[in-house]
Amino acid sequence: MSVGGIAGLIAAVAFVLLVGALAYPLIKLGKVLDETRVTVRGLSDGALPLLAEVTTTVASTNAQLGKVDTITNNVAQVSTNVSALTALFAATLGSPVVKVAAFSYGVRQAVSGRKRKR
């Protein structure tokens, strides 16, 4: 064998070793990508029911908030009505009650003043 043939054979063996050394990390990378694909699929399979459940919960919460809004409006209306009724009661009975109280106070003062004079 000539020197050129031996050099070619060494170059060929070195090339095969280099290809083999590069192939091993590529095979490992392929396995990592496969595991990543399986993990992502599992996450998406678990996330879809969770998203559906969250959507249902949000819809239910919105319905309940609508009911609370109606109740709040009714309470505000009742509060306004009670305030108006109180004002009406004070205007209607307040003035006559004050007048009766003042009159009865005046009568008591007059009667007690007469008793003192005697």
Beta strands, then each sheet from edge to edge (+ up, - down):
end
